[in-house]
Amino acid sequence: MTTFTSRQEYNAAQQRSEELITKARLAGGFEKLSKEEADEFGNITAACEQYEIEVLKLYPLTGKSANPALLQLEEEIHLRRMKQKDMASFLGISTARLSNILNGKSPISFKLAIALHQKLGFDGNLILDNV
């Protein structure tokens, strides 16, 4: 398994991972990747996870960070290169409300759950299981 010795290597691996995800999505699924690409993706994700645990100290997840729906929402904000205020506007809620939700201070409302599903394609079960 690959290991990273710097944040730059980790960031480059994250970028490559996103490239493989995009390629798989456009092709119709991960099964459409070549064996080499699938193996590469597996190695990258394992190495990133190890770096996140050992160096970045992101795990174990507890409290609000253990909510997969919130993690996915934060990831969407990052992937779309949006600011919280832009995502809040896109979802039809206030910036303060989105901030409170992301900080675990407010629950995901039914209205927001619908918006997450319809506008961002979130799995309804993921949302309902974590509200």
Summary of the structure (lengths in Angstrom):
residues: 131
radius of gyration: 16.6
end to end distance: 36.6
largest distance: 45.3
contacts: 321
relative contact order: 0.10
helix: 71%
strand: 0%
